[in-house]
Amino acid sequence: MELGNTYLRLDKDWEMQELADLAKLYTQCYSLVYSLSGMRVESEDERVIDWFHGVYAKYPWRGGYSAINFYHSLYAKIPYEQRPQIEEIQYASPGHIKLKEAALVAGLLAGIVTAVTTSFDKIHDSYNKIQNGMSERKLRKLEVELSELKLDQERLKFIQASRQSLIEQMKTPEVMQQELNRRTGGNELMQLKILMSFYRRVQPLSELELRGMLKVEQDIQSE
């Protein structure tokens, strides 16, 4: 996968914890997008060809600790040279963090962050409604691997509509939709929970953009 540069444009005053949170959230978002980018590894070993399959298969999506492990495991599967590497940091008003990373992944992620920033309030309201709907329908702790056997039609329609709403509002690229469906074996509840988890990590980045503290930009010339 071709490498390029991404700039995390910084402005205003930053606390150390805010910078630490930025690094964690961006890395987790990058890891998920990378795993759904359609990347393939040339190998005769099927376990290597579908490099991320085991990570998706291992975790029943219940949130909390398993979600943290999920993102850590995705990051660990990314080849070292394609992980976000810091090439330059300039702290000023404005300043930047220059990253070297997979250009395709960076572009997909930047587009999603922009989409959430553009429709911030609308998406946030939709997410809250989905959260409430999940609680009302007792879906938040339902074991994902049993969902297809136990869901009734009303809950299934809610899951499908909620999943589609997040996909459309975050402008999730088609390749990511296809890969998410493939990696979850078509389990729509698992897909919804992953999308909700992803949104929770993109939302703080978009909030920083709205506050004028951050702008995620690709260096087109470096691709």
N, C-alpha and C positions, 0 to 999 in steps of 0.2 A: 504494500500500500504506500502510495507516494506521500512523502513528508512535506510539510509547509510550516509557515509561521502564523501564529495567532497572537493578537495583542489584547490583553486585558487592560483597557484604558482606565486609569485611576484618577479620581479627582476628589477634592475636599479632604477632610481629615479622616484618617483611619486608625482605629484601635488595633492592637495586636490580635485580639480575639476575632475581630472582624476579618482580618487577613487570613487567620487560621481557618475560619469557617469558609471563606471563599475558596481556599485551596482544597478543602475536603469536599465541598459541594460540587465544585467544578470537576474534580477527579472522578467522583461517583457518577455524575451525569455523563462524562466522557466514556467511562467504562461501560455503561449500559448502551449508549449509542454505538460504541465500537462493536459490542456483541451482536447488535442488530443491524449492522451496516452491510451485511452480505459478504463480509470478508471470508475468503477460503484459503486454506493452507495446502500446498501441493505435497501430498504424501500418500503412500500406499496404506498407511495405518488409519482406519476410519476414525479412531479416537482422536487423532490429530486433525484430520480433515474437518470434522465438526467440533472444533476446539472447545466451544462453550457449552456443548450439549449437556455434559455432566453437571455443570453449575445449575442449569435450569431444572434438571431432573432431580437434583438432590434436595432442593428446598421446597417443602410445602409452604405456600405463601401465607403466613400468619402474621407477618409484620414483626416489629420489635427486634429481638436479637437475631432472628433468622434473616431479616432484611439487611442488617448490618453485615452479617456474614456473606450474604449474597453479593453485595457490592464489593466487599474485600476479595471474594473469590473471582469475580469478573476481572478486577484489576490485575490480580495475580496471573491470569491467563493471557493478558496482553503482552506481546513480545516487548522486551525491554526498550528497544530502540523506537518503538511506536507509542510508548507512554509519554504523557506531556513532560517535556524536559525544559527547564528554565534556561534560557539563553541570555537574558538580560533583565535586570530590575532597575527601574528609575522611579524613585519616590519624589514626587513634586506635585504641584497643582497647576497643570495636569502632569501625571506620570504614567508609567505602564509596567506591565510584566510581559515580556516577550517569550512565547513558548514555541518549541519545535515539537510538532505532533502530526498525526495522520491528517492530511488535508481534507479528505472526504468526511471523516468523522467530525472534525472541527467545523466544517461547513454545515453539516446536518444539525449539530448542536447549536450553533450560532443562530440558525434559522428558527429553531424552536424557542430559544430564549427571546428572540425578537417578537415572535408571535404572542408569547405570554405577556411580554411587556406591553404590547400594543393593545391587548384586550384584557388587561390585568384584572379589573373589577369584575368583568363578566365571567371570566374563567374561575376566579376565586369564588364567586357566588355559586357557579355550577358545581365546583368541587364540594362546597359545604352541603349543598343539596344531596349530592351523591353520598357523602359521609352519613348524613341523617338517614337517607334511604337504606343504606347498608345496615345501620343499627336497627331501624324499624323492622327490617326483613331478616334480622339475625344472620347476616352474611359475613360479618367482620371476623368471626372465629370459625366459620365453616371450613372444614378441611378441603382444600382445593382438589385433591385427587379423587374425592367422592362426589364432587359437585354435579357431574352429569347424571348421576344415579338418583340424587335426592332433590334437585331443584324442581319446583313446580313452574307452570307456564308464566305466572305473574312475575315471579322472581327472575326467571330467565329473560323475560322481556325487559325488565328493569336493568339487568346486567348488560344486555346487548345495547340498549339505548344509552346507558351511562358510558360504556366503553367507547361507543361511536362519538359521543359528545366530546370526550377528552381528546380523542384522535383528531377530530375536526378543529377544535378550538386551539390545540397546540400545533396544528398544521404538521402533524406527524407524517413524514415522507412515506410513500408507498412501500419502499424497500424495508423500512422498519416495521411497518404493519405486517408484511408478509413473513418476515423473519420472526416476529413476536408470535404470530399464529403457529408457525412451524415449530418453534422451540418449546411452546407450551402444549403442543399436541392438540391445538384447537380448543383448549380449555379457556373459555371466555371469562370465567370468574378470576382465574389466575392472571389473565391478561389485564383485566380491570384493576386488580390490586397492584400489579407492577406499574401500570400507567399512573395510578394514584400516588404510588411511592416516588415515581420519577417526577411527577408534578411538584411534590413537596420539596424536592431538591432544586428544581428549576425556579420555583416561585421566589425564593430568597435572592437569587441572582437577578431576576427581573425587578424585584423591589429595589435592589441597589441601583439598577439602571434608572428607575423612576426617580430616585433620590439624587440622581446626577453624580453618583459615586463610581459607577462602573459602566463600561461599554465593551462588549465582546465583538471584536473585529478580526477578520482574516486579512492577511497580507496577500492580495491576489497575485502579485508579482512573484511570490515565492513558490506558488503551486506548480 
